[in-house]
Structure formats: C-alpha cells, structure tokens
C-alpha cells in the first residue's frame, strides 16, 4: 500500500509539469538557503579573524545593500549565541 502511494507520488513529481516545477522550486529554495548560510559563515569568520565590526566585514566581502540588514542581524544573533 505504501509503495503504491510512493510510486504514484514519485511519478507525479517526475512526469508532470506541476511536479517538475515543485521539485525545481524546492531545489532553488535549498540552494539559496545554503548560499545564505555560507555567506554568514564567511562574514562571521572575517569578523573574528580580522577583529572587524559587522559593517566593515560586510563592506569587504561585498554584501549588497538590500541584504545588509538581514546579515547584520543574523551575525549579531549568531555571536550572541556563542557567548
């Protein structure tokens, strides 16, 4: 019974337009999340290793203006959790 449901859902995801779009959307979300996590790690490492504040570190690694607030808040949150 479970295998039939799994096979049906797998076929739907692979063979229908809606299924393929769903899979592509999930993969894109995961890619963006991974990219954001990696950027935050880089930001935190630069701050720690160079003893810079968040603003200077974001300037150096080139974080775009529209993302600066998010990364600044995320960095401050991560640093508060390390204390």
C-alpha positions in Angstrom: 0.0 0.0 0.0 2.7 2.5 1.0 4.8 1.6 -2.1 1.9 2.3 -4.4 1.5 5.7 -2.9 5.2 6.4 -3.1 5.4 5.2 -6.7 2.4 7.4 -7.6 3.9 10.5 -6.0 7.3 9.9 -7.5 5.8 9.5 -10.9 3.8 12.7 -10.4 6.9 14.7 -9.4 8.9 13.4 -12.3 6.4 13.3 -15.1 4.0 16.2 -14.7 4.7 19.9 -15.3 3.4 20.8 -11.8 5.6 18.1 -10.2 8.7 19.2 -12.0 8.0 22.8 -11.1 7.5 21.8 -7.5 10.8 20.0 -7.4 12.7 22.8 -9.1 11.2 25.3 -6.6 12.3 23.2 -3.6 15.8 22.8 -5.0 16.1 26.6 -5.6 15.0 27.3 -2.1 17.6 24.9 -0.7 20.3 26.4 -2.9 19.5 30.0 -1.7 19.4 28.8 1.9 22.8 27.1 1.6 24.3 30.2 -0.1 23.0 32.4 2.7 24.4 30.1 5.3 27.8 30.1 3.6 27.8 33.9 3.3 27.0 34.2 7.0 29.8 31.8 7.9 32.3 33.8 5.8 31.0 37.0 7.4 31.5 35.6 10.9 35.0 34.3 10.1 36.1 37.7 8.7 34.7 39.5 11.7 36.5 37.1 14.1 39.9 36.8 12.2 40.2 40.4 11.4 38.6 41.7 14.6 36.3 43.9 12.5 32.7 45.0 13.2 29.9 43.7 11.1 29.7 46.7 8.9 33.3 46.7 7.8 33.2 42.9 7.3 30.1 43.3 5.0 31.9 46.0 3.1 34.9 43.8 2.5 33.1 40.7 1.4 30.6 42.7 -0.8 27.2 42.1 0.7 24.6 44.0 -1.3 22.7 46.9 0.3 19.4 45.1 0.2 20.8 42.2 2.2 22.9 44.1 4.8 20.2 44.4 7.4 19.5 40.6 7.3 23.1 39.6 7.5 23.9 42.2 10.3 21.0 40.8 12.4 22.0 37.2 11.7 25.6 37.9 12.6 24.7 39.6 15.8 22.3 36.8 16.7 25.0 34.1 16.0 27.5 36.0 18.0 25.1 36.3 20.9 24.6 32.5 20.9 28.3 31.9 21.0 28.7 33.9 24.3 
